[in-house]
Amino acid sequence: MTAPGHFVGRSPDDAGAVRSLAPGLLVVAFGTAAAFCLNVLVPAVSALTCAVVLGVAVGGRLPARTREGLDWATRRFLRLGVVLLGLQLGLGEVFGLGAGRVLAVVVTVLVTFFGTLLFGRLVRVSRGFALMVATGFSICGASAIAAMDSVTENDREDVATAVTLVTLYGSAAIALVPFVGQALGMSPEHLGAWAGLSVHEVAQVVAAASPAGAGAVAVAVVIKLTRVVLLAPMVAGVSIVQRRRGGTATGRRPPIVPLFVLGFLAMMLVRGSGLVPATALSAAEFVTTLLFAAALFGLGSGVRVDALLRAGRRGLALGAVSTLLVAVVGYGALAAVGV
């Protein structure tokens, strides 16, 4: 099965290519619009989650002629989304956290990532599935999963199942983090920092920190986006490992540092320059979500529900352990640095 990060598709550089891509791109446009409408109706469920669920729901009913456009959109929109994601956080904001909190972020991400990979081997899930869960749960949910998939080869079902798990457990954290934080007597700032370290999606982080007030949300978002910064070196590192192993099953050797990762870092520098107006940053944030939603709708459209269920109890166990790991390590790291 061809992985979603490596579709063989043409660029729309001639009339024939445009005609072949048009049916799939039209479906992507309708699916993405529907995902945003559902998000408006049910704000607790992110547009990205809605997009992948809608893709799974309609994928088996779509005609074959839509496949090329869906595949093209998944690959191209994903990478553009990762590049624009860099505009959400400048290096100055990261350094403003202080060395202790930055260290807590790095330790939490690394321990969760490698700990999840190790547990994945123990429960005998596929290497690709464990990698997707490890990336999404340790860094930034669905967008991190999709970015990592673009430099590796994985079954569509593994990727979509990882997105489903990160949604399931991240949604549970929205209720559990404020409850546990209150039980432990955390201050609003402490709870916000813990939410930023331990909850998966950015939208879920905001929801989890909101009961503690605006100050908690501000701390949570900056810490969460600092985790996002680690997406670039993590993807680059896996790409280098893939390259040393001789490339993918198709014989393709991944680049040492993928171009979209360099674009992500460049956008961080642009954000840090202070030259981009607030209106442009707000527009870029919306476009980033739009691109990721379109890519994840395309990804979900290739999934078959019967195959999606194969992960079963092992997948649920892996997600539970990874969620517990990021929460416990994050709490311990904050305690160690005196937050």
Disulfide bonds with the S-S distance in Angstrom:
none
